[in-house]
Amino acid sequence: MPQRVALELAVQDPAGAVIAADVGARRVELCSALGATGGLTPSAALIEAVVDAAAVVPSSDNAPLLEVHVLVRPRPGGFVYSSAEIDLMLRDVTLATDQGADGVVLGALTSSGTVDVARMRDLIAAAEDAEVTFHRALDVIADPLAALDTLAELGVARVLTSGGAARAGAGLSRLAALVERSAELGIEVMAGGGVTAADIPALLGTGVDAVHLSAKRSVVDAGGPGGGDEAGYEVTDPTLARAAAEALRTTVVP
């Protein structure tokens, strides 16, 4: 039987969710400020709008109903959070699931660089029946295999990881090791981090359960000195998204 690997797109607006559904993605990770910060928690209104956009029944029986998973990250930087930041994250988890999100994407570490079990337990409890993905905080943990065991015990559904490399295409050996360990634990491994369609065959060769990418392009739109200068903004590019979906569909995995 051919390997069935899910496609997840990181999107920042309802239009991105529509593109994800059109190319047959399984999930979107909804976030804000993706390029500038690596992603932050989106607003309540944005969550509601994207959940509505994703609720369209696919035109093909072979296409999945798109799931919306919301990034819960209160600020840029590392993943060691204060009590006040965890309280905000707990509120955001509840808000996201109340708006109809299928899952949340988050992570919390201790000052010694391990999974913060106590705070993760609270965040997972707040998610109730929604799936929890542990994001690329995994890539700064010294022993990701041990972390995988911990996260599986906590009930995390999957981890998003580049295999510890700047780009997932350069982290293949660690991705393969995580996949091998995950088979014993019942937790999914999703490859993400600088992924392009050209990377997908090699990533699938590691046995990952899913591939995550942003498929984004920048739109130049100067905001002036009070609007981010020349930064512009990012949109999901349908051509890049379609190329990724095609690479997943056509790659033959032994």
N, C-alpha and C positions, 0 to 999 in steps of 0.2 A: 504494500500500500504506500502511495506517496505521502511524504511528510506534509502535514497541514500546519503552516506557519502563519500566525496572525500579523497583519499590518496595522501599526498604530501611528497616527500622524499627530504631531504637536501643532495645535492651531491656536489662534488668538482672536477669532471672531466667528460669527455664524457662517460667513461665506466659506471659511476654511472647513467647517463641518460639512457643508454641502459638497465640497470637492472631495472630502474624505469618503462620504457616502457614495458619490458617483464612481469612484475608482474601486470600491469594494473593501475599504478598510474595515477592520473589526472594531477599532476604538479610536477616539481622539483623546489626547491629553490637552485640556484647556488651561491656558496660562496667559499671563500678560508680561510684557517687557522681555520677551524671550531672548532676542539677540543681545540686548544690552546687559542683562543680568543673569541669564540662564533660566529665567522664568520666575514669576511671582504669582501670588494668589489673584485670580480675576475677581471682578466685582460681582455682586449678587445679580444685578441686572444682566450682565454678560452671561453668567451661568444659565439663567433662565432662558435667554434668547438662544443660546447654543443647544440647550436641551430641546427646545421647541424645533430648532432647525434639524436636529438629528432624529426627530420622531417621524420622519417620512418613511413610509413602507417602501422597501427596495422594489425596483421594477423587475428584478430577476429573482427567482427562487434560490439561486446559488449565492446571492449577495446577502451578507448578514445585516441585521438591524444594527445600526451604529450605536455604540455605547459612548457615553461621555464620562471621562474620568478627570477630576479637577485637581490641579496642583495646589497644595496647601503649603506655602512657603512665605513667611511674613516679611522677609527682607533678603537682600543679596548677602553674599559671604558664606561663612561656614555654617555648620549644622548643630552647633552647641547652643542651645536656647535657654534663655532665662525663664523663670516661672511666668512672668507677664507675657512673654512670647508664646509659651505653650498654651496659656489661657486663650490667647487670640487664635491660635491654631485650632484648639478645641471648638471655639465658636465657629470658625470657618468650616470645619468638617461638618458640623451640624447644619450650618447654613447650606452648604453644597448638597448634602443629601436631602434636605428639605426642599430644595429647588429641583430635585429629580435626578441628580447625578447618580450614575451607576457605580462609581468608585471614586476614591481619592488617592492622590499620589503624594507621599510625604516621607520624611525621615528625620530622626533625631539621634545625635551622638553624645556620648559623655566627653568630658574634657580629656580623657585618656585615649579617645579615638575608637571606642567600641560602641555597639548599639546601646542606646539608652533604653534599657528594657522597661523601666518603670513608666517613662513618658510615652514610649511606643504603646505600651499596654493601655494607657489612658486614651490615646488617640484612636487606637483600633476599637476600643469599646464605644467611643463616640460615633464611629462610623456605622455601628450596628450591622445591618445586613449588607452594606455596600462593600465592594472589594477594596483591598488596600494594596497599593504598589509601593514598595520601598525604592526610592529614586537613587540617583547616582551618588548620594552620600556613601553608598557601598564602595565607590571607587577610591575613597580616601581612608578606608579601613585597612589596617595592616594585614589582617587575616580574614579575607572575605569568605573563605570556606567555613570558618567557625561562625562568622556572622550569618551565613546562610542557614546554618543549623538553628541559630537563635531565632531568626525571623520566621522560619517554618514552625517552630514551637509556639510562636506568638500568634500564628494564624494569618500571616501575610500571604497574599495570593501569588505575588510575583516580585522580582527585583528587576530594575532597569540598570544596566551596567555597560560600560565600554570595555570591561575586562581590565580596568585600571589604567588604560592608556588614554591619551588625549583624544584619540578617535577609535571607535570600535574596531575598525579594520586593522588596527595595530595591536589589538588585544585578544587575538584569536586563541592563543594557548590558554590564557586564563578563562576565557569564555567557555572553552571546551571542558576545562576542569570543573567549572561551576555547573555546567550542564550535567556532567557525570555525577556529581554529588546531588544535584537537585532531583535526579531520578529516584533516589532513595527517600527523598523528603516530601515529595508532592508539592513542590513550589516551582513556579515557572521562572525561566530566565529569558529576559527580553534584552536584545542587543540594541544599544543606542549610543549616540555620541558622534557627531560629524558624519553620519551615514549618508551615502549616496547610492543610487541604483547600482553603480558599478561594484560596490562593496557587498551587495546582497548574496551573490553565490558563495563567497568565502564565508560569510556569516552563517549561512544555512549549513555549510559543511561542519560547523561546530555542534550542530544539533539544537540550536536555540529554539524556543517556543514562539518567539515573536521578534519582529524587527520594528524599531522606532526611529522616525526621522521627522524633520520639520518641513522639508520640501518648500522652503520659503525663499522669497526674493524681496529685495528692498525697493521701496518706492521713494524716489527723491521728492521731498516736499518740505521746503525750508519753513521753519516755524519762527524764524527771527530770534533775537536774543532771549526772549521769554518763552520760547517754545521748543527748545532743544537745538537751536541753530540749524545746521544742515542735516540733522539726523534722519529726518523722514520717518518712515514706518515700514513694517513688514507685512507681507500677505502670503498666503499659501499659493504656490504656483501649480496650476493643474497639470502642466506638462511634466514637472518633476515628480508630482504625486503619481501620475499615470505611469511614468517610467519605473518607479519603485514597485508599483503593483504588478506591472508586467514582468519585472525581474523575479518577483516572488512566484508568479504563475508559471513561468517557463523554466526556472532552474530545476534541474533534475537532481534530487538528493538520493544517494545510494541507500 
